[in-house]
Amino acid sequence: MSADDRNLTLRTLDVLEVLCGYAASGATNSELAAAAKTTPPNITKVMAQLIAKGWARKSEENGRFFPAPAFTRLTFRVTADLDRLQTRLDDQRRAFTGA
């Protein structure tokens, strides 16, 4: 991976993190650029990648960017995995204590 690719990857992750703070209201290109400390042209490139991945969407009504359901569902996948782990731990605790 080239240095440019690494920079784009890190910038994309930074923008995605910022975008999550705008889940309800959406964010403009300029708002994302200011919050992520990058330029509007960089936001345009990053948002094109996130939209292509299905992790962001652009409102046709107002042009604001939002996290997409495909990205927000990742949170539920993490929670489900933690719940499975908790169930296994609870089962082991019961096996050892007889409770």
C-alpha positions in Angstrom: 0.0 0.0 0.0 1.4 3.4 -1.0 1.6 6.3 1.4 -1.2 8.0 -0.6 -3.4 5.0 -0.1 -2.6 4.9 3.6 -3.4 8.6 3.9 -6.7 8.2 2.0 -7.6 5.2 4.2 -6.9 7.1 7.4 -8.7 10.2 6.1 -11.7 8.1 5.2 -11.9 6.6 8.7 -11.6 10.1 10.2 -14.4 11.4 8.1 -16.6 8.3 8.9 -16.0 9.0 12.6 -17.0 12.6 12.2 -20.0 11.7 10.0 -21.4 9.5 12.8 -21.8 12.7 14.9 -24.2 14.0 12.3 -26.5 11.0 12.1 -29.7 12.9 12.8 -29.0 16.2 11.0 -26.6 15.2 8.3 -23.5 17.2 7.4 -22.5 19.3 4.5 -19.2 18.8 2.6 -17.9 22.0 4.4 -19.0 20.8 7.8 -17.2 17.5 7.4 -14.1 19.2 6.0 -13.9 21.5 9.0 -14.6 18.8 11.6 -12.2 16.3 10.0 -9.5 19.0 9.4 -9.2 18.4 5.7 -10.3 20.1 2.5 -13.7 19.9 0.8 -12.2 18.2 -2.3 -10.8 15.5 0.0 -14.3 15.1 1.5 -15.7 14.7 -2.0 -13.3 11.8 -2.6 -13.9 10.2 0.7 -17.7 10.5 0.6 -17.7 8.9 -2.9 -15.8 5.9 -1.4 -18.2 5.7 1.6 -21.2 5.9 -0.6 -19.8 3.2 -3.0 -19.3 1.0 0.1 -22.9 1.6 1.2 -21.7 3.2 4.5 -22.9 6.7 3.7 -25.6 8.4 1.7 -26.3 11.8 0.3 -29.7 13.3 0.7 -31.3 14.2 -2.6 -33.4 16.8 -0.8 -30.7 18.9 0.8 -27.3 17.4 -0.3 -26.3 16.6 3.3 -24.4 13.4 4.1 -25.6 10.8 6.5 -24.3 7.5 7.8 -26.1 4.7 5.9 -28.1 1.9 7.5 -25.4 -0.6 6.3 -22.8 1.1 8.4 -25.0 1.6 11.5 -25.9 -2.0 11.4 -22.3 -2.8 12.2 -23.0 -1.6 15.8 -25.7 -4.3 16.1 -23.2 -6.9 14.9 -20.7 -5.9 17.6 -23.5 -6.0 20.2 -24.7 -9.4 19.1 -21.2 -10.8 19.3 -20.7 -9.4 22.8 -24.1 -10.9 23.8 -23.0 -14.3 22.5 -19.8 -14.0 24.6 -21.7 -13.0 27.7 -24.0 -16.0 27.2 -21.0 -18.4 27.0 -19.5 -16.8 30.1 -22.8 -17.1 32.0 -23.1 -20.7 31.0 -19.5 -21.4 32.2 -20.2 -19.6 35.5 -23.3 -21.7 36.1 -21.3 -24.9 35.3 -18.7 -24.1 37.9 -21.0 -22.8 40.6 -24.0 -25.0 40.0 -26.2 -21.9 40.1 
